[in-house]
Amino acid sequence: SYVTGKTGSPLSRLYCLGVPPIFLAVPFFARATFRAEVVKGKVWVFEQRQGIGLGLNTSVNVRMTLLKVEGGGLFVYNPIAPTRECLELVREVEDELGERVECILLPTTTFEHKQFFRPFCKTFPRARVLVSPGQYSWPILQNLS
C-alpha cells in the first residue's frame, strides 16, 4: 500500500523548477509523493502525478525507484522532484535500514526525470552520480557536476 509523508501538508509538497513551464508540465508548484514497498526491505517506488496543462486533463504518474544494494547503501533510479515530502519518505527508508543513498542514476534523457536530476543530487552530495551517455542539461547547457 502507498504512504505519504507524515505531515502531508501542502508546504511539504511545494516545488518550483525556477524556469518557465515550457512544456506545460503540471502541477506547476506542488507535487504529492506516494511511496510503496514492493519487495520487503529491498525495493520501494515513489510516485508523483505529472500531466500536461492547457486544460487537456492528461495525467500520469512519474516513478522513482529506490533499491537496497546487497553490498550496502541505497540506489536511486530516475529521481523525481525533491519536495520536502519526497525527501522525508526517502529519509524514513534510510533511517529504517541504517543505510544512506550511495548512488543516483539518470538512465534516460526524457524531460520528466532530467528536470529534477540536479536538484535531487544536490540533496545527497555524498552519493555517486551516474548519467546515460549523450545526456545534456536543461534548461541551459551546464556542467552536471
N, C-alpha and C positions, 0 to 999 in steps of 0.2 A: 504494500500500500504506500501511497505517496504521503510525504510530510512536507510542511513548510517551516520557515524559521519560527522560533519561539514567539517573537513579537508579532510577526506578520503585519507590522504597521506599514502604512503607505510610505513613510520615510525610509524604511529599510529596503524598499524596492526601487528607490529613485536611481536613475542612471541617465546621464546625458553624454552623448559622444563628443559634444563640443563643436560639431560641424553641422551645417545644414543637412537635413534629411534628403539627400539627393535621390536615393532610391525609394523614398517614401515608405520606409520600413516602420511599422507601428508595433507596439506602443512607442511613442517618442520619448517619454520621460519616466515611466515606471514599468518594471518587469517583475512579476511574481515568479519565484523559483520554487519548484517542486522536486523533492528528492525521493528516490525509491531504491531500496537494496534489492538487487536482482539475483545475486549469488551471495549467500550469507557470509559476511566478513571478508568478501573479496571484490565484489563489483557493485557500484552504485551508479545510477543515472540521475542527472539533474536536467530539468526541462524548464524552458521559458517560452511563453507564447510570442510569436512573431507573425506579422502579416504585412499586407500591402494596404496603404492608405487609399485615399481618393474615394472612399465610400464603397469600395469593392467587396467589403465584408469577407476577405480572404485571410485565413489564419492557419498557421501550422505551428507545431512545437519545434523548437530548436533544442538539440540534446547535446550534453557534455557527459562523458563517461569518466569515472574515477575508478582506478584499479589498484588493488593491493599487490605490490610486486613481491615475488617469492623471496628475493634476497633482502627485502626491507624497503620501506618507503612507499609512497603513493605516486601514481602515474596519471596525469590528466590528459585526456584525449579530446580535442576540439573544444577549447574553452568557450564559455558563454559570458554574458555581461556580468562583470564582477560587482553586482549590487551588494549592499551590506548583508542582505538576507542570503544571497548565494554563498558569500564567503563564510557566514555563520554556519551554514549547513556543511560546508567543506571542513571547517574547523572542528565541528562536532565529530566527524568521522576521524580526523586526525587525533583528537583527544581520546576518543573511544579506543582506538588501536594503539595509541602511543607512537604513531608514525607521522611523518611530515611529507608534504608534497615535495618530491625529489626531481620530477621530470614533467615537462609540459610539451605536448606535441600538437602542432597545427599541420595536419596532413593534406589539407585542401586549400585551394585558392579562392573558394567561394566567400562571398561577402558576409554571410550570416555568422561565420565564425571569425574571420580575419579582422572584422571591425573591433572585436573585443580582445584580440590576442595580446597586443602590447600592454594595455591597462591590466589585464588579468595577470600577466607575467610579472608586472611591477609589484603586485601584492605578494608574490612569492620570490623574492630576489635571490634566494639561495638555490632555487630549482634550476636544473639544466633545461635549456630551451632548444627545441628542435622544430624546424620548418621544412616543408616539402620543397624539392628543387623548383626553381623558377618562381619562387614566391616574390611578391612585391608588397610594398607598404601602401596603406591607404589612410587618409585621402591624398597625401603627398608622398613622394619618394623620400625615404629617410632610412637611416641606419636602424636595423631592428635590434641592435644590442643595447 
